[in-house]
Amino acid sequence: MSLRSQEPGQIPAETVRVARAAFRKGSLAIRVRDELGPLFTDGQFADLFPSRGKPAWSPGRLALVLVLQFVEGLTDRQAAEAVRARIDFKYALGLELDDPGFDFSVLSEFRDRLVDADAGRQLLDGILAAAREKNLLASGGKARTDSTHVQSAARELNWLEMVAETLRAALNALAVAAPDWLREVADPDWFRHCATRAEDSRFPKARTKRDEAGRRIGADGMRLLAAVTSPDAPPGLLDVEQVEVLRQIWVQHFHLVEGEVVRRDPKDRPPGAMRLVTPYDPQARGSVKRDTMWDGYKVHLTETCGTDGPNLITNVATTVATVPDSVMSETIHTALADRDWLPGEHWVDAGYPTAAALVAARREHGIALHGPMAANTTAQTGGAYGQDAFTIDFDQQQATCPNGVTSTQWHHRHSPQGLPVIRVRFSPADCRTCPHLRECVSSPHAERREITLRHREEHEALHAARSEQQTEAWKDRYKIRAGVEGTISQGAQRCGLRRSRYRGLAKTSLQHQLTGAAINLVRIDAHLTDTPRARTRTSHFAALRPAG
């Protein structure tokens, strides 16, 4: 496919006439075209296509089709049919009424091009740019962010199903890559155990029988990996994706003990950030957040708030499920800065703010980051001898305990996570004779108090934030963050935000960029039609609660 770029022209007169007659009150697609104009041009996607080949259908129009597809929750077939048959779609796309559209497979091919070029954010940015031109979006102001879980498109598997499906997937891939070689090395029992999907098999119910089945699968996988790595194997088999997945999962779950294949003890397995959970989506990871357990990804939505206009999503970030919220603030701020959507105030929940994030947001981007700071974990019972009870003098490089004793050592070190910290130590001679020693230290054998401090800027920012967050004024201002949970609900109910349509981080990220773009179109349309925002639902019984 090649691109024959064409600038968007006027909507054909007959399309306008019929659309006005058929949609007397308008529709979302019609109102968006009238208010925002053409959202995307072919030139924006010129880098996705070669210079020679059969002319492609307009990528600028395909981008709008993808967004409208998510607005209405359509499949590829339904979206392609809407372009052929719906007058409001033809109006939004600027097509003649008799335009035949395209085959539904074109949408999948276009998404692949967007994924390969990491161009999904252009779809969100195109709508934001149009909104800014119409004074529906301004830089600065306030923004809020929250995250939610995203289930992988691959079905959740128990342990036996996972290893069985991993082996079966590798055999199927090798049957395509080297069928003659595999026919020679395959164990006859493999055709009996691995010819059908694991979910179609009945694994034993007894624990001993299940353990035996797991060892059999582990031994079969070891034999296959040995055959693939043998000198007689055809070259390139180790480069087959499913073979590499087999190798990784077998390393994570099996090892050899005196020549026997044995399942690894849970404590001997790699951490969750490295551990594969399914052979069909190798980038998905298992994670837990309070009572929610899932295999897949996590998405972070950032939207404007506190304005008279529509609250628009300005940034969407998708990560694997094991990435904590606490490392995402700088990533989000950098993405907003690169596109000139930085807010003046950024409101987040307790998972995001850290002392380092507060300082970096202010220093690097001029953003006031607001969110509940974690409590001081070094505080002792009653809090009298926690870290906050000590007076810190950074100029003199010493700390003073509540009893007036000053520290004797002040060293710059690194934490186990590699972060720069300050280790402050008191003299054993001073602490040993202190009547409050046992209240000050947690270990029954410790003879002196030690304190780990952040560097000065972070230390002062953290204490200032904790003090401010105790005020009623700050608590009242923080209520603005709660609205982002409604955005996540809207994304989940309207666009399937919490379930990936595709496999892999890149495609899931594209899905979320389209979800953000779709929600923005819905909100712009609601703003144009003066549709009031939904109120928080209250049950009939809760409504009877007496005032006060």
C-alpha positions as CSV (number, residue, x, y, z in Angstrom):
1,M,0.0,0.0,0.0
2,S,1.2,3.5,-0.8
3,L,-0.3,6.9,0.2
4,R,-1.8,9.3,-2.2
5,S,-2.2,12.2,0.2
6,Q,-5.2,14.4,-0.2
7,E,-6.2,17.4,1.9
8,P,-9.7,17.1,3.3
9,G,-12.2,19.1,1.2
10,Q,-15.7,20.2,1.6
11,I,-18.4,17.7,2.4
12,P,-20.3,16.8,-0.8
13,A,-23.5,18.9,-1.2
14,E,-25.8,15.9,-1.6
15,T,-24.3,14.3,1.5
16,V,-25.0,17.5,3.4
17,R,-28.6,17.8,2.1
18,V,-29.5,14.2,3.0
19,A,-27.8,14.3,6.4
20,R,-29.6,17.5,7.4
21,A,-32.9,15.9,6.3
22,A,-32.3,12.6,8.0
23,F,-30.8,14.0,11.2
24,R,-32.8,17.0,12.0
25,K,-31.5,17.1,15.6
26,G,-28.0,16.1,14.5
27,S,-25.8,13.3,15.7
28,L,-22.4,13.0,17.4
29,A,-20.6,12.4,14.2
30,I,-22.3,15.4,12.5
31,R,-21.9,17.8,15.4
32,V,-18.2,16.9,15.8
33,R,-17.5,17.5,12.1
34,D,-19.4,20.8,12.2
35,E,-17.7,22.1,15.3
36,L,-14.1,20.7,15.0
37,G,-13.8,20.2,11.3
38,P,-11.6,17.5,9.8
39,L,-9.8,16.0,12.8
40,F,-7.0,14.2,10.9
41,T,-5.2,14.7,7.6
42,D,-3.5,12.1,5.4
43,G,-0.2,14.0,5.8
44,Q,-0.2,13.2,9.5
45,F,0.3,9.5,8.6
46,A,2.5,9.8,5.6
47,D,5.4,8.1,7.4
48,L,3.3,4.9,7.8
49,F,3.2,4.2,4.1
50,P,5.8,3.5,1.4
51,S,6.1,5.7,-1.7
52,R,5.1,2.9,-4.1
53,G,2.3,0.4,-4.3
54,K,-1.4,0.3,-4.5
55,P,-3.1,3.5,-3.2
56,A,-4.4,3.1,0.3
57,W,-7.7,4.3,1.6
58,S,-7.4,7.7,3.2
59,P,-5.5,7.2,6.5
60,G,-6.9,10.5,7.8
61,R,-10.4,9.1,7.4
62,L,-9.4,5.7,8.8
63,A,-8.1,7.4,12.0
64,L,-11.5,9.0,12.5
65,V,-13.3,5.7,11.8
66,L,-11.2,4.1,14.5
67,V,-12.2,6.7,17.0
68,L,-15.9,6.6,16.1
69,Q,-15.6,2.8,16.3
70,F,-14.7,3.1,20.0
71,V,-17.3,5.8,20.6
72,E,-20.0,3.3,19.6
73,G,-18.4,0.1,20.6
74,L,-18.3,-1.4,17.1
75,T,-16.4,-4.4,15.7
76,D,-14.3,-3.9,12.6
77,R,-17.1,-5.4,10.5
78,Q,-19.7,-3.1,12.0
79,A,-17.4,0.0,11.6
80,A,-16.8,-0.8,7.9
81,E,-20.5,-1.3,7.4
82,A,-21.3,2.0,9.1
83,V,-18.9,3.8,6.6
84,R,-20.8,2.2,3.7
85,A,-24.4,2.6,5.1
86,R,-24.6,5.4,7.6
87,I,-25.3,8.9,6.4
88,D,-23.8,10.6,9.5
89,F,-20.5,8.6,9.1
90,K,-20.3,9.7,5.5
91,Y,-20.9,13.3,6.6
92,A,-18.2,13.2,9.2
93,L,-15.8,11.6,6.8
94,G,-16.7,13.9,3.9
95,L,-17.7,11.1,1.6
96,E,-20.2,10.9,-1.3
97,L,-23.4,9.0,-0.5
98,D,-22.5,6.3,-3.0
99,D,-18.9,5.8,-1.7
100,P,-18.4,2.0,-1.2
101,G,-16.0,2.4,1.8
102,F,-13.5,-0.3,2.4
103,D,-13.2,-3.9,3.5
104,F,-13.2,-4.4,7.3
105,S,-9.7,-5.9,7.2
106,V,-8.3,-2.5,6.3
107,L,-8.9,-1.3,9.9
108,S,-6.7,-4.1,11.3
109,E,-4.0,-3.4,8.8
110,F,-4.1,0.3,9.7
111,R,-3.9,-0.4,13.4
112,D,-0.8,-2.5,12.7
113,R,0.8,0.4,11.0
114,L,0.0,2.7,13.9
115,V,1.5,0.1,16.4
116,D,4.7,-0.4,14.3
117,A,5.3,3.4,14.2
118,D,4.1,4.0,17.8
119,A,1.7,6.6,16.4
120,G,-1.3,5.8,18.5
121,R,-0.9,9.0,20.5
122,Q,-1.5,11.1,17.3
123,L,-5.2,10.0,17.4
124,L,-5.6,11.5,20.9
125,D,-3.5,14.6,20.1
126,G,-5.5,15.3,16.9
127,I,-8.7,15.7,18.9
128,L,-6.9,17.8,21.6
129,A,-5.5,20.1,19.0
130,A,-8.9,20.7,17.5
131,A,-10.4,21.3,20.9
132,R,-7.7,23.8,21.7
133,E,-8.3,25.7,18.5
134,K,-12.0,26.0,19.5
135,N,-11.1,27.2,23.0
136,L,-12.3,24.0,24.6
137,L,-8.9,23.2,26.1
138,A,-6.2,25.4,27.6
139,S,-2.8,24.7,29.1
140,G,-2.2,25.1,32.8
141,G,-5.1,24.8,35.1
142,K,-5.8,21.6,37.0
143,A,-5.5,17.9,36.0
144,R,-6.1,14.6,37.8
145,T,-4.9,11.1,37.3
146,D,-5.8,7.6,38.3
147,S,-5.1,4.1,37.1
148,T,-7.0,0.9,36.7
149,H,-6.4,-2.7,35.9
150,V,-6.6,-4.2,32.4
151,Q,-7.3,-7.8,31.8
152,S,-5.2,-9.5,29.1
153,A,-7.0,-10.7,26.0
154,A,-5.6,-14.2,26.6
155,R,-7.7,-16.4,28.8
156,E,-6.5,-16.8,32.4
157,L,-4.9,-20.2,32.9
158,N,-4.2,-22.3,35.9
159,W,-0.7,-23.7,36.3
160,L,-1.2,-27.0,34.5
161,E,-3.1,-25.3,31.7
162,M,-0.3,-22.7,31.3
163,V,2.6,-25.2,31.0
164,A,0.5,-27.5,28.8
165,E,-0.5,-24.7,26.5
166,T,3.1,-23.4,26.4
167,L,4.4,-26.7,25.2
168,R,1.5,-27.1,22.7
169,A,2.1,-23.6,21.3
170,A,5.8,-24.3,20.8
171,L,5.1,-27.6,19.0
172,N,2.6,-25.8,16.7
173,A,5.1,-23.1,15.9
174,L,7.8,-25.7,15.2
175,A,5.4,-27.7,13.0
176,V,5.3,-24.6,10.7
177,A,9.0,-23.7,10.9
178,A,10.5,-27.2,10.6
179,P,7.8,-29.9,10.0
180,D,10.1,-32.7,8.8
181,W,12.5,-32.2,11.6
182,L,9.8,-32.2,14.2
183,R,8.2,-35.3,12.8
184,E,11.4,-37.2,13.4
185,V,12.1,-35.9,17.0
186,A,8.5,-35.9,18.3
187,D,7.7,-38.4,21.0
188,P,4.6,-40.4,20.0
189,D,2.9,-39.5,23.3
190,W,3.1,-35.8,22.3
191,F,0.5,-36.3,19.6
192,R,-1.8,-37.8,22.3
193,H,-1.2,-35.1,24.9
194,C,-0.5,-32.0,22.9
195,A,-2.7,-32.3,19.8
196,T,-5.7,-30.5,21.4
197,R,-6.0,-27.5,23.7
198,A,-5.5,-27.9,27.4
199,E,-9.0,-26.7,28.1
200,D,-10.4,-29.6,26.1
201,S,-8.5,-32.1,28.3
202,R,-9.5,-33.4,31.7
203,F,-6.7,-33.0,34.2
204,P,-6.7,-35.4,37.2
205,K,-8.5,-34.1,40.3
206,A,-6.2,-35.9,42.8
207,R,-3.2,-33.8,43.9
208,T,-0.7,-36.6,43.4
209,K,-2.0,-37.3,39.9
210,R,-1.9,-33.5,39.0
211,D,1.7,-33.4,40.3
212,E,2.5,-36.4,38.1
213,A,0.9,-34.7,35.0
214,G,3.0,-31.5,35.8
215,R,6.2,-33.5,35.9
216,R,5.3,-35.3,32.6
217,I,4.7,-32.0,30.9
218,G,7.9,-30.5,32.4
219,A,9.9,-33.5,31.1
220,D,8.4,-33.3,27.6
221,G,9.3,-29.6,27.5
222,M,12.9,-30.3,28.6
223,R,13.2,-32.9,25.8
224,L,11.9,-30.5,23.2
225,L,14.3,-27.8,24.3
226,A,17.2,-30.2,24.2
227,A,16.2,-31.2,20.7
228,V,15.9,-27.6,19.6
229,T,19.4,-26.8,20.9
230,S,21.1,-29.9,19.6
231,P,23.7,-29.6,16.8
232,D,21.4,-31.6,14.5
233,A,18.5,-29.1,14.7
234,P,17.8,-26.8,11.8
235,P,19.2,-23.3,12.3
236,G,16.9,-20.5,13.5
237,L,14.6,-22.6,15.7
238,L,15.7,-20.7,18.9
239,D,14.5,-17.5,17.2
240,V,10.9,-18.8,17.0
241,E,8.9,-16.7,19.4
242,Q,6.9,-19.6,21.0
243,V,10.2,-21.6,21.5
244,E,11.7,-18.6,23.4
245,V,8.5,-18.4,25.5
246,L,8.8,-22.1,26.2
247,R,12.4,-21.7,27.4
248,Q,11.5,-18.7,29.7
249,I,8.5,-20.4,31.3
250,W,10.4,-23.7,31.8
251,V,13.3,-21.7,33.5
252,Q,10.8,-20.0,35.7
253,H,8.9,-23.2,36.8
254,F,11.2,-26.2,36.4
255,H,14.7,-27.3,37.2
256,L,16.7,-30.5,37.2
257,V,17.4,-32.3,40.5
258,E,19.6,-35.3,40.1
259,G,18.6,-35.7,36.5
260,E,14.8,-35.5,37.3
261,V,12.6,-32.6,36.1
262,V,11.1,-31.0,39.3
263,R,8.8,-28.1,39.7
264,R,10.4,-25.1,41.4
265,D,9.4,-24.1,44.9
266,P,7.4,-20.8,44.8
267,K,10.2,-19.0,46.7
268,D,12.6,-20.1,43.9
269,R,10.7,-18.5,41.1
270,P,11.5,-15.0,39.7
271,P,9.5,-12.0,40.9
272,G,6.2,-11.1,39.3
273,A,7.6,-8.4,37.1
274,M,9.6,-11.1,35.2
275,R,7.2,-14.0,35.4
276,L,5.2,-14.9,32.3
277,V,1.5,-15.9,33.0
278,T,0.4,-17.1,29.5
279,P,2.2,-18.2,26.4
280,Y,-0.2,-16.2,24.2
281,D,0.6,-12.8,25.6
282,P,4.2,-12.8,26.8
283,Q,4.1,-9.2,27.9
284,A,1.2,-9.6,30.3
285,R,2.0,-9.9,34.0
286,G,0.1,-10.9,37.1
287,S,-0.6,-8.3,39.8
288,V,-2.7,-7.7,42.9
289,K,-4.2,-4.5,44.1
290,R,-6.2,-4.8,47.3
291,D,-8.9,-7.4,46.5
292,T,-8.3,-7.3,42.7
293,M,-6.1,-9.9,41.1
294,W,-5.5,-9.9,37.3
295,D,-3.2,-10.9,34.5
296,G,-2.5,-8.2,32.0
297,Y,-1.7,-4.5,32.1
298,K,-2.5,-1.2,33.8
299,V,-3.7,2.1,32.3
300,H,-3.3,5.7,33.7
301,L,-5.7,8.4,32.6
302,T,-5.0,12.1,33.0
303,E,-7.8,14.6,32.4
304,T,-8.4,18.3,32.9
305,C,-10.7,19.4,35.7
306,G,-12.1,22.4,37.4
307,T,-13.0,24.3,34.2
308,D,-16.3,25.4,32.7
309,G,-15.6,23.5,29.5
310,P,-15.5,19.7,29.0
311,N,-13.0,17.7,31.1
312,L,-10.8,16.2,28.4
313,I,-8.3,13.4,28.7
314,T,-4.9,14.8,27.9
315,N,-2.7,11.7,28.5
316,V,-3.1,8.0,28.4
317,A,-0.2,5.7,29.6
318,T,-0.3,1.9,29.5
319,T,2.1,-0.3,31.4
320,V,2.5,-3.9,32.4
321,A,0.5,-4.7,35.5
322,T,3.5,-4.8,37.9
323,V,4.6,-1.2,37.3
324,P,3.7,0.7,40.5
325,D,1.9,4.1,40.3
326,S,4.7,5.7,42.3
327,V,7.1,5.7,39.3
328,M,4.5,7.1,36.8
329,S,4.4,10.8,37.8
330,E,7.5,11.8,36.0
331,T,6.5,9.7,32.9
332,I,3.1,11.4,32.8
333,H,4.6,14.9,33.3
334,T,7.2,14.4,30.6
335,A,4.5,13.2,28.1
336,L,2.4,16.2,28.9
337,A,5.3,18.6,28.6
338,D,6.3,17.2,25.2
339,R,2.8,18.0,23.9
340,D,2.3,21.3,25.8
341,W,-0.6,20.0,27.9
342,L,1.1,20.6,31.3
343,P,-1.3,21.6,34.2
344,G,-0.4,23.9,37.0
345,E,-1.9,21.6,39.6
346,H,-1.9,17.8,39.4
347,W,-4.2,15.9,41.7
348,V,-3.5,12.1,42.2
349,D,-4.3,9.4,44.7
350,A,-2.1,8.0,47.4
351,G,-0.3,5.6,45.0
352,Y,1.5,8.3,43.0
353,P,3.2,11.0,45.2
354,T,6.6,10.5,46.7
355,A,9.0,13.0,48.1
356,A,11.1,12.7,44.9
357,A,8.0,13.1,42.7
358,L,7.0,16.3,44.5
359,V,10.4,17.8,44.0
360,A,10.8,16.7,40.4
361,A,7.3,17.9,39.4
362,R,8.0,21.4,40.8
363,R,11.6,21.6,39.6
364,E,11.4,20.1,36.2
365,H,7.9,21.2,35.1
366,G,6.6,23.8,37.5
367,I,3.7,21.5,38.6
368,A,2.3,21.4,42.1
369,L,1.7,17.7,42.6
370,H,-1.0,17.0,45.2
371,G,-1.9,13.6,46.7
372,P,-2.0,11.9,50.2
373,M,1.5,11.2,51.3
374,A,2.3,7.9,52.9
375,A,2.5,7.9,56.7
376,N,5.9,7.9,58.3
377,T,6.7,4.2,58.6
378,T,9.6,4.9,61.0
379,A,7.3,6.2,63.8
380,Q,7.2,4.1,66.9
381,T,4.1,3.3,69.0
382,G,2.5,6.6,69.9
383,G,4.7,8.4,67.5
384,A,6.8,10.1,70.3
385,Y,10.1,8.7,69.0
386,G,9.4,8.5,65.3
387,Q,11.5,10.3,62.8
388,D,9.3,13.4,63.1
389,A,10.2,13.8,66.7
390,F,13.8,14.5,65.8
391,T,15.1,18.0,64.8
392,I,17.1,17.9,61.6
393,D,19.7,20.5,60.9
394,F,21.0,20.1,57.3
395,D,23.4,23.0,57.5
396,Q,25.2,21.5,60.5
397,Q,24.6,17.9,59.3
398,Q,23.2,16.7,62.5
399,A,20.0,15.5,64.2
400,T,18.8,16.2,67.7
401,C,16.7,13.7,69.6
402,P,13.7,14.7,71.8
403,N,16.0,14.5,74.8
404,G,18.5,17.0,73.4
405,V,21.2,14.6,72.3
406,T,22.8,15.3,68.9
407,S,23.9,12.7,66.4
408,T,27.6,11.9,65.8
409,Q,27.6,10.5,62.3
410,W,26.1,11.9,59.0
411,H,26.8,9.8,55.8
412,H,25.6,10.0,52.3
413,R,24.6,6.5,51.2
414,H,22.2,4.7,48.8
415,S,19.1,2.7,49.8
416,P,18.5,-0.9,48.7
417,Q,16.6,0.5,45.8
418,G,19.6,2.6,44.7
419,L,18.1,6.0,45.9
420,P,20.4,8.5,47.5
421,V,19.8,8.8,51.3
422,I,21.4,10.1,54.4
423,R,22.3,7.8,57.3
424,V,22.3,9.5,60.7
425,R,23.7,7.7,63.7
426,F,23.8,8.6,67.4
427,S,26.6,7.6,69.7
428,P,26.1,4.3,71.6
429,A,27.6,6.0,74.7
430,D,24.8,8.6,74.6
431,C,22.0,6.2,73.8
432,R,23.0,3.3,76.1
433,T,22.4,5.4,79.2
434,C,19.2,7.0,77.9
435,P,16.1,5.8,79.9
436,H,14.0,6.0,76.8
437,L,16.2,3.8,74.6
438,R,13.8,0.9,74.3
439,E,11.0,3.3,73.3
440,C,13.3,4.8,70.6
441,V,14.7,1.7,68.9
442,S,12.7,-1.2,67.6
443,S,15.4,-3.9,68.1
444,P,15.7,-5.2,71.6
445,H,19.5,-5.5,71.2
446,A,20.2,-2.1,69.5
447,E,22.4,0.2,71.5
448,R,21.8,3.4,69.5
449,R,19.3,5.1,67.3
450,E,19.8,5.3,63.5
451,I,17.8,7.4,61.1
452,T,17.5,7.3,57.3
453,L,16.7,10.7,55.8
454,R,16.0,11.8,52.3
455,H,18.1,14.6,50.9
456,R,17.2,18.1,52.1
457,E,14.9,19.2,49.3
458,E,12.9,16.0,49.4
459,H,12.8,16.0,53.2
460,E,11.4,19.5,53.4
461,A,8.9,18.9,50.6
462,L,7.6,15.8,52.3
463,H,7.2,17.4,55.7
464,A,5.5,20.5,54.1
465,A,3.1,18.3,52.2
466,R,2.2,16.2,55.2
467,S,1.5,19.3,57.3
468,E,-0.6,20.9,54.5
469,Q,-2.6,17.7,54.1
470,Q,-3.8,17.9,57.7
471,T,-5.7,21.1,57.1
472,E,-9.4,21.1,56.3
473,A,-8.7,23.5,53.4
474,W,-6.5,21.0,51.6
475,K,-9.0,18.1,52.3
476,D,-11.7,20.2,50.7
477,R,-9.6,21.0,47.6
478,Y,-8.6,17.3,47.3
479,K,-12.2,16.4,46.5
480,I,-11.6,17.5,42.9
481,R,-9.6,14.3,42.3
482,A,-12.6,12.0,42.9
483,G,-14.1,12.8,39.4
484,V,-11.4,10.8,37.6
485,E,-13.0,7.6,38.9
486,G,-16.1,8.5,36.9
487,T,-13.8,8.8,33.8
488,I,-12.5,5.3,34.4
489,S,-16.0,4.0,34.8
490,Q,-17.1,5.7,31.6
491,G,-14.1,4.2,29.8
492,A,-14.9,0.7,31.1
493,Q,-18.6,0.8,30.4
494,R,-18.5,2.5,27.0
495,C,-15.2,1.4,25.5
496,G,-14.2,-1.8,27.4
497,L,-11.2,-0.1,29.1
498,R,-10.5,-2.9,31.5
499,R,-10.3,-5.6,29.0
500,S,-7.7,-5.6,26.2
501,R,-9.1,-6.3,22.8
502,Y,-5.6,-7.3,21.5
503,R,-2.5,-9.1,22.7
504,G,0.7,-7.3,23.6
505,L,1.5,-4.0,25.3
506,A,1.8,-2.0,22.1
507,K,-1.6,-3.0,20.8
508,T,-3.2,-2.6,24.2
509,S,-1.7,0.9,24.4
510,L,-3.2,1.8,21.0
511,Q,-6.6,0.6,22.3
512,H,-6.3,3.0,25.3
513,Q,-5.3,5.9,23.1
514,L,-8.4,5.3,21.0
515,T,-10.5,5.0,24.2
516,G,-9.2,8.4,25.4
517,A,-9.9,10.0,22.0
518,A,-13.4,8.4,22.0
519,I,-14.3,9.7,25.5
520,N,-13.1,13.2,24.4
521,L,-15.4,13.2,21.4
522,V,-18.3,12.1,23.6
523,R,-17.6,14.9,26.1
524,I,-17.2,17.5,23.5
525,D,-20.5,16.5,22.0
526,A,-22.1,16.6,25.5
527,H,-20.7,20.1,25.9
528,L,-22.1,21.2,22.5
529,T,-25.6,19.9,23.4
530,D,-25.5,21.2,27.0
531,T,-25.9,17.7,28.3
532,P,-25.6,17.9,32.1
533,R,-23.0,15.7,33.7
534,A,-24.3,12.6,35.5
535,R,-24.8,12.9,39.2
536,T,-23.3,10.4,41.6
537,R,-25.8,7.6,42.0
538,T,-27.6,7.3,45.4
539,S,-29.7,4.4,46.4
540,H,-33.3,4.9,47.5
541,F,-32.4,3.9,51.1
542,A,-29.3,6.1,51.3
543,A,-31.5,9.0,50.2
544,L,-33.6,8.7,53.4
545,R,-30.6,9.4,55.6
546,P,-31.3,12.4,57.9
547,A,-29.4,15.6,57.1
548,G,-26.4,16.2,59.4
